[in-house]
C-alpha cells in the first residue's frame, strides 16, 4: 500500500498562509481520488479537500475559497495551499485516499496550529 509523508505544518497567526506537502511512497498516477484530511483534538478525522486523477477538486464548506489542493503526479506529491487561516483550522493534517473505504496506513501527519 502506498504510504504518505506529510510536512509543512507550523504555528501561524490567524489570517496567515501555509503550504503543506505530502510525498507518496509510490507512483500516484493511477490513484484516482486523493485527499487531505485533518483531525482536531477531540474530533473525528474529516476530509477537507479532494483531487481526482484529472485534477478536478472538491473542498469542504469550511475551507472552500481559502484552501487549494494540487497534485503533481511527476513528483508523487500533493500540496495544500492554505490562506486566511483561522483558529478552527488547527489540526493534524494527513493525506491519503479520499475514499474512506480505500484509505491506507495513516502517516504521522503534520501539525498546523493557528493562534495569536
Secondary structure, 3 states (H helix, E strand, C coil): CCCEEEECCCEECCCCCEEEEEEECCCCCCCCCEEEEEECCCCCCEEEEEECCCCCEEECCCCCCCEEEEEEHHHCEEEEEECCCCHHHCEEEEEEECCHHHCCCCCCCEEEEECC
